[in-house]
Amino acid sequence: MAEFVTERQQRATQLPPGRPESPDGSEATVILERVRASVDPELRSAVASLPGSMRRIACYHFGWEHADGSPADGNAGKAIRPALVLAAADALGGPAARAAAVRAAAAVELVHNFTLLHDDVMDRDTSRRHRPTAWTVFGDADAILAGDALQALALRLLAEDPHPASGPAAARLADCVLELCAGQHADTAMEDRAPDEVTLDEVLAMAEAKTGALLGCACALGALYAGAGAAEVAALDDFGRQAGLAFQLIDDVIGIWGDPRRTGKPAGADLAARKKSLPVVAALTSGTPAAAELAELYAEPHVGADADEIARTALAVERAGGRDWAQSEAADRMARAMQELARAVPGPEEAGGLLALAEFVTRRSR
């Protein structure tokens, strides 16, 4: 197992700039397509139970309908989090555990989308998955309420599940939501602080709460549905958290240097909003001349930032080492994730799905 993990770990943590995403037909792509096929019916059934006004907003957000309620063939996201639930259940309990965990996987995806609806309102993001965000179409209040409804649906799915793991899973998911909220609060609070007042440790802790916690929870729920012991559940939670931090690090890199035609978001939106993302804070705390230049740029009012200013800011982040640090840190976090996975899963064959998903999220370049 150690030799296998080392080999896969080396491949999963190589993050050269411009590395293409896993091509169609790869192991992770097949897993994600299979997860969508099994989880989407559960998601659609849950959303269909919402009151009409909330159902319309949720269906729009998931890409199933246009704003006028007509059917759409949109992109509902990659389904990474429900895939982790099912892969963890399969790794520790086989196909039967995987089949039993579909409702839990749908609950995790509902919580994830609850956070997206709220985050878009708070961050004033106008585009997601190549279409206008829900709040820009339906208004702030309706988007927030739709997010609240998705969270309630997630907990109801688990409350109604007769599986013996559903109670512990519901409690763990509720705790995760509390951690997500704390992480989001920390993120928004940082926006009002001066660039030199935010430390890298603070931003890493915030990222773990905002992103790592739900990926860790997804893995833990899969382990619970497989009947795993406390040690295995904890190890898979840690695996997901470390992979989640790697995911966030790469996502932050994409948020600055990604192609908007592929990301579905405006180029440099985080820089324009003066977000203190992980590469930015690493650059600000580097002690380099470029860090001082970046601090000056971040101290200026962000309203009306044009493309040239965003480009100058991105260059300052890169010259101060923010991009290189984020890619190196992502590789380190994936190395830690692989160590935790080796503690929980008995062999390489069983670990294959989780390894493929971890490799997928850290190889994204868009």
C-alpha positions in Angstrom: 0.0 0.0 0.0 2.8 2.5 0.9 4.5 2.1 -2.5 1.2 2.4 -4.3 0.2 5.6 -2.4 3.6 7.1 -3.0 3.4 6.5 -6.7 -0.2 7.9 -7.0 0.7 10.7 -4.6 3.5 11.9 -6.8 1.2 12.0 -9.8 -1.7 13.6 -7.9 0.4 16.4 -6.5 2.3 17.5 -9.6 0.8 20.9 -10.4 2.6 22.5 -13.3 1.0 25.7 -14.6 -1.3 25.1 -17.5 -1.7 21.4 -16.7 -4.9 20.3 -18.5 -7.9 18.9 -16.6 -8.4 15.1 -16.6 -9.6 14.3 -20.1 -13.0 12.8 -20.9 -12.9 9.1 -20.3 -10.5 9.3 -17.3 -11.3 7.3 -14.2 -12.5 10.4 -12.3 -14.7 11.5 -15.2 -16.4 8.1 -15.3 -16.9 8.2 -11.5 -18.5 11.7 -11.7 -20.8 10.7 -14.5 -21.9 7.6 -12.6 -22.5 9.7 -9.5 -24.6 12.2 -11.4 -26.7 9.3 -12.8 -27.4 7.9 -9.3 -27.7 11.1 -7.3 -29.5 13.4 -9.6 -32.9 11.5 -9.3 -32.6 11.9 -5.5 -31.8 15.6 -5.9 -34.6 16.2 -8.3 -37.1 14.4 -6.1 -36.1 16.4 -3.1 -36.2 19.8 -5.0 -39.6 18.9 -6.5 -41.0 18.8 -2.9 -40.2 22.4 -2.3 -42.9 25.1 -2.4 -43.3 26.4 -6.0 -41.4 29.7 -5.5 -38.4 28.0 -3.9 -38.5 25.1 -6.4 -38.3 27.5 -9.4 -35.2 29.2 -8.0 -33.5 25.9 -7.0 -34.2 24.4 -10.4 -32.7 27.5 -12.1 -29.6 27.3 -9.8 -29.1 23.6 -10.6 -29.4 24.4 -14.4 -32.5 22.3 -14.8 -34.7 25.2 -15.8 -34.4 28.6 -17.4 -35.5 31.7 -15.4 -38.9 31.5 -17.0 -39.4 27.9 -15.8 -38.9 26.2 -19.1 -36.6 23.1 -19.2 -32.9 23.7 -19.6 -30.0 21.3 -20.1 -27.6 23.2 -17.9 -24.5 22.3 -15.9 -25.4 21.3 -12.3 -21.7 21.1 -11.3 -19.1 18.4 -11.1 -20.6 16.4 -8.2 -17.3 16.1 -6.5 -18.8 16.1 -2.9 -21.4 13.4 -3.5 -18.8 11.4 -5.4 -16.6 11.4 -2.3 -19.5 10.1 -0.2 -20.1 7.2 -2.5 -16.4 6.5 -3.1 -15.7 6.4 0.7 -18.7 4.1 1.2 -17.5 1.8 -1.6 -13.9 1.8 -0.3 -14.9 0.6 3.2 -18.1 -1.3 2.6 -18.3 -2.2 -1.1 -21.2 -1.8 -3.6 -23.9 -2.4 -1.0 -22.7 0.5 1.2 -22.3 2.6 -1.9 -25.9 2.0 -2.9 -27.1 2.7 0.7 -25.3 6.1 0.8 -27.0 7.7 -2.2 -29.4 9.7 -0.1 -26.5 10.9 2.1 -24.6 11.9 -1.1 -27.6 14.0 -2.2 -27.8 15.6 1.2 -24.2 16.7 0.9 -24.8 18.1 -2.6 -27.8 20.1 -1.3 -25.7 21.6 1.5 -23.0 22.5 -1.0 -25.5 24.3 -3.2 -27.0 26.1 -0.2 -23.6 27.6 0.4 -23.2 28.5 -3.2 -26.5 30.4 -3.3 -25.5 32.3 -0.1 -21.9 32.9 -1.2 -23.0 34.4 -4.5 -25.2 36.9 -2.7 -22.5 37.9 -0.1 -19.7 38.0 -2.7 -21.9 39.8 -5.3 -20.8 37.2 -7.9 -22.8 37.7 -11.1 -21.9 34.5 -12.9 -21.8 30.8 -12.0 -21.7 27.8 -14.3 -21.7 30.1 -17.3 -25.0 31.7 -16.5 -26.3 34.6 -14.3 -26.3 33.8 -10.6 -29.7 33.2 -8.9 -29.7 36.5 -6.9 -29.1 38.5 -10.1 -32.3 36.9 -11.6 -34.6 36.6 -8.6 -33.1 39.0 -6.1 -31.2 38.7 -2.8 -34.0 37.6 -0.6 -35.3 34.9 -2.8 -31.8 33.5 -3.4 -31.1 33.4 0.3 -34.4 31.7 1.0 -33.8 29.1 -1.7 -30.5 28.3 -0.1 -32.1 27.9 3.3 -34.6 25.6 1.7 -31.9 23.4 0.3 -30.2 23.1 3.7 -33.5 22.0 5.2 -34.0 19.5 2.5 -30.6 18.0 3.2 -31.3 17.4 6.8 -34.8 16.0 6.0 -33.3 13.5 3.6 -31.1 12.1 6.4 -33.9 12.3 9.0 -36.2 10.2 6.8 -33.5 7.7 5.9 -34.0 4.4 7.7 -30.3 3.5 7.5 -28.7 3.2 11.0 -26.0 5.7 10.1 -28.5 8.4 9.2 -28.7 9.9 12.7 -24.9 10.2 13.2 -24.6 11.4 9.6 -27.3 14.2 10.2 -25.5 15.3 13.3 -22.2 15.4 11.5 -23.6 17.3 8.6 -25.2 19.9 10.9 -21.9 20.4 12.7 -20.3 20.9 9.3 -22.8 23.6 8.4 -21.9 25.4 11.6 -18.2 25.2 10.6 -19.0 26.4 7.1 -20.9 29.4 8.5 -18.0 30.2 10.8 -15.6 30.0 7.9 -17.7 32.3 5.7 -18.0 34.8 8.6 -14.2 34.8 8.9 -13.9 35.3 5.2 -16.2 38.3 5.1 -14.7 39.8 8.2 -11.2 39.7 6.5 -12.5 42.0 3.7 -12.7 44.9 6.2 -9.2 44.4 7.5 -6.1 46.0 6.1 -3.9 43.8 3.9 -1.1 43.7 6.5 -3.5 42.6 9.3 -4.3 39.2 7.8 -2.0 36.2 8.4 -1.5 33.2 6.3 -2.5 30.9 9.1 -5.8 32.7 9.5 -6.6 32.3 5.8 -5.7 28.6 5.8 -8.0 28.0 8.8 -10.7 29.9 7.1 -10.3 27.9 3.9 -10.4 24.6 5.8 -13.7 25.6 7.4 -15.2 26.9 4.2 -14.0 24.2 1.8 -12.2 21.4 3.6 -14.9 20.8 6.2 -17.6 19.8 3.6 -15.2 17.5 1.7 -14.1 15.9 4.9 -17.7 15.5 6.0 -18.6 13.9 2.7 -15.9 11.3 3.2 -16.9 10.8 6.8 -20.6 10.2 5.8 -19.5 7.6 3.3 -17.5 5.8 6.0 -20.4 6.0 8.4 -22.7 4.4 5.9 -20.1 1.6 5.4 -20.2 0.9 9.1 -16.6 2.0 9.7 -15.1 2.5 13.1 -14.3 5.9 14.6 -10.6 5.8 13.6 -11.5 5.1 9.9 -14.2 7.8 9.9 -11.7 10.3 11.4 -9.0 9.5 9.0 -11.3 9.9 6.0 -12.5 13.2 7.4 -8.9 14.3 7.6 -8.3 13.0 4.0 -11.2 15.1 2.7 -10.1 18.2 4.7 -6.6 18.1 3.3 -7.8 17.4 -0.2 -10.3 20.2 0.3 -7.5 22.7 1.1 -5.6 21.6 -2.0 -8.8 22.1 -4.0 -9.3 25.6 -2.5 -5.6 26.5 -3.2 -6.0 25.5 -6.9 -9.4 27.1 -7.1 -7.9 30.4 -5.9 -5.2 30.1 -8.5 -7.8 29.5 -11.2 -9.8 32.5 -9.8 -6.9 34.8 -10.6 -5.4 33.2 -13.7 -8.1 30.9 -15.1 -9.8 31.4 -18.5 -13.3 32.9 -17.9 -14.6 31.0 -21.0 -13.9 27.8 -19.1 -14.5 28.9 -15.4 -17.8 30.7 -16.1 -16.7 33.6 -13.9 -15.2 37.0 -14.9 -11.4 37.1 -15.0 -9.8 38.4 -11.8 -13.1 38.8 -10.0 -11.5 38.1 -6.6 -8.7 40.6 -7.3 -11.2 43.2 -8.4 -13.1 42.7 -5.1 -9.9 42.8 -3.1 -10.5 39.3 -1.8 -7.8 38.0 0.5 -7.5 34.6 -1.2 -4.7 32.2 -0.3 -2.3 33.2 -3.1 -2.9 36.9 -2.4 -2.2 36.6 1.4 0.9 34.4 0.7 2.1 37.2 -1.7 1.3 40.0 0.8 3.2 38.3 3.6 6.3 37.4 1.4 8.3 40.4 2.4 9.2 41.1 -1.2 9.1 44.4 -3.1 6.2 42.9 -5.1 4.4 42.4 -1.8 4.7 46.1 -1.1 3.4 46.9 -4.5 0.5 44.5 -4.0 -0.4 46.0 -0.6 -0.6 49.5 -2.3 -2.9 48.1 -5.0 -5.1 46.4 -2.4 -5.3 49.6 -0.3 -6.9 51.4 -3.2 -10.7 51.5 -3.5 -11.8 48.5 -5.6 -14.9 50.0 -7.1 -14.5 50.3 -10.9 -11.3 48.3 -11.2 -10.5 48.0 -14.9 -8.8 45.2 -16.8 -5.4 46.8 -16.7 -5.5 47.3 -12.9 -6.6 43.7 -12.4 -3.7 42.5 -14.7 -1.2 44.6 -12.7 -2.5 43.1 -9.5 -2.3 39.5 -10.8 1.3 40.2 -11.9 2.2 41.5 -8.5 0.7 38.4 -6.8 2.8 36.2 -9.1 6.0 38.2 -8.7 5.6 38.0 -4.9 5.4 34.2 -5.1 1.7 33.8 -4.4 1.1 31.5 -7.4 4.1 29.2 -6.8 3.4 29.0 -3.0 -0.3 28.0 -3.7 0.7 25.2 -6.0 3.5 24.0 -3.7 1.1 24.1 -0.7 -1.6 22.2 -2.6 1.0 19.5 -3.3 1.9 19.3 0.4 -1.8 19.1 1.4 -2.3 16.3 -1.0 0.6 14.4 0.4 -1.0 14.7 3.9 -4.3 13.6 2.4 -2.7 10.5 1.0 -1.2 9.6 4.4 -4.7 9.8 6.0 -6.2 7.7 3.2 -3.6 5.0 3.7 -4.6 4.8 7.4 -8.3 4.3 6.6 -8.4 2.1 3.5 -6.9 -1.4 3.6 -5.6 -1.6 0.0 -5.0 0.2 -3.3 -7.9 -1.4 -5.1 -10.4 -0.1 -2.6 -8.8 3.3 -2.4 -8.9 3.8 -6.2 -12.0 5.9 -6.4 -10.9 8.3 -3.7 -7.5 8.6 -5.2 -8.9 9.3 -8.6 -11.1 12.1 -7.2 -8.3 13.6 -5.2 -6.1 13.6 -8.3 -8.9 15.2 -10.3 -9.5 18.1 -8.0 -5.8 19.1 -7.8 -5.1 18.8 -11.5 -7.7 21.3 -12.5 -6.3 24.3 -14.4 -9.5 26.1 -15.1 
